[in-house]
Amino acid sequence: MLSIDFFGFADAGENVLLLPDGRIVVGGLARNSVDGYGVARINP
């Protein structure tokens, strides 16, 4: 399990991509004082 917190508010992963080399890309809602979009790449 992995938890990523962008700004300290409730965030939500909405899109997941598994790359051929095993890396994972996650994108979704990243809340601050306004709603934004966050992207994270995880290297296993």
Buried (B, 14 or more C-beta within 10 A) or exposed (E): EEEEEBEEEEBEBEEEEEEEEEEBEBBBBBBEEEEEEBEBEEEE
